[in-house]
Amino acid sequence: MGLPLVTNIGSRGRRRRYLMGAAGLAFTVLVAVALVAFGVARGARLVLFVPLFVAALGFRQGRTGT
């Protein structure tokens, strides 16, 4: 049996989290393009995990309201 979903942020907080998710995603894409354009080693591109994680977290928090 699952727990009931309780939202603890309002529409303004959700919008802010969506914007943070979008900004994180845009930043990740820009940095990825720059890394590929400058020929950075594939292993060094793992650093993209951090901003991508922040973007995903922002979208998830905005969607679920937590």
JOLINRA-V470487 format. One line per field, one symbol per residue. ss: DSSP state (h for helix, s for strand, l for the rest). psi: psi as a letter, one per 40 degrees, with the letter a starting at -180 (. if undefined). burial: I if it has 16 or more other ideal C-beta (glycine too) atoms within 10 Angstrom, else O. A space follows every 50 residues. Layout:
# JOLINRA-V470487
ss = ???
psi = ???
burial = ???
This chain:
# JOLINRA-V470487
ss = llllllllllhhhhhhhhhhhhhhhhhhhhhhhhhhhllllhhhhhhhhh hhhhhhhhhhhhhhll
psi = hiiihhheiadddddddddddddddddddddddddddefiidddeeeedd dddddddddddddef.
burial = OOOOOOOOOOOOOIOOIOOIIOOIIOOIOOIOOOIOOOOOOOOOOOOOOO IIOIIOOIIOIIOOOO
